[in-house]
Amino acid sequence: MHRNGGTTTPELWNAEARPSVAAEVGSVDDWQSNIAANNGVGITPASSTRLHPHAEIVYIPLIDAPSVPVFLAWAPNSRHPALSDFSRVAHAVVHGAPDS
């Protein structure tokens, strides 16, 4: 488990269904290296398949896994012209509201 920066932690699961943690690592590279070396398996958000591809790792969707929190952040003094529209669209996508 990548405790320092990972978003998929055992606390996402109810106590009776919580996966055990065999090892903690300090980076995504270490996490992937351990999995590729057949030292275990990992659970990660779907975005990892795009953000952290690895030739020796197969990502398989888990249909019954809990959701991972997603945050949209920007600097408080940001005046980017697309910020308002982007924030509105992101909110609509996450909450299923129509984009209007």
N, C-alpha and C positions, 0 to 999 in steps of 0.2 A: 504494500500500500504506500502510495506517495502522500504522506501525511502533511507535508509542508505546502503543497500546492494543489493536491488532488481535490476534486469535488465529490467523488464517490466514496463515502465513508460508511462503515458498518452502521452508524447511527441512522442512516436512511431507512433501515429495515426495523420491523418490530423485533423485540428481544428474542422471541421464539424462532424467528426466521433469519436472524442476523448471521452473515457469513463470518467465519473466523479469519483472523489476520495472522499469516505465518511469518511475514517479514515486513519491515518498514524500510523504505528507501528515500533518498533525498532529492531525486529528480525523475522526470519522465523517462530520460534515457536509461537510468538504473532500473526503473520499473520494467521497461521494455526488454532490457538485457536479461533480466531474471526470467521473464516469461519466455523469451527466445531460447534461453539455455535450459528450458524445461524444468525450471525450479518452482513453478507454480502457475497459477492463472490469475487474471485480474478482471475487474469490472470497471468500466469507464463509460462516460457519456458517448453517444453516437458521434459527436463532433470529433472525437479522437481518431476516427477512421480517416478523416480528411486532414486534421491538423498534425497528427503524429503517425503517419503510415510507417509500417515496418515490414520489410520483405519476408521476415520469418515468423510473423504473427498473423493469425487469422482472427478477424473480429466477427463475432456472431451475435445478432440482435437477441436480447432477452426481452420477451414480450411482457413478463410479469414483474419486471424490476421497478422500484420506486422512481419517481421523477427526481431530477436534479435541479436545484434552484438555478435560475438564470438571471443575471443582473445586467442592466444597461447603465453605463456610467459615463459621465463627461465632466470636464472641469467646470466649476461653478461660474467662471467668467467667460465660458464659451459663447461665441456669437456666430457660430457657423450657420450659414443660411439654410442648410438642409436639416439642422438639428430638430426643429419642431416637427417637420414632416417625418423624419426617420423615427423619432420617438413615438409618434402617433401610429405609424405602420407597425413598429415592433410591438407595441401594446396590443394592437388589433390581432396580430398573428398569435401572440401568446395567449390572449384571452378569447380568441375566436370571434371577436366582434367584427362586424362588417367595416371595411375600410371606406370611410366617406369623408 
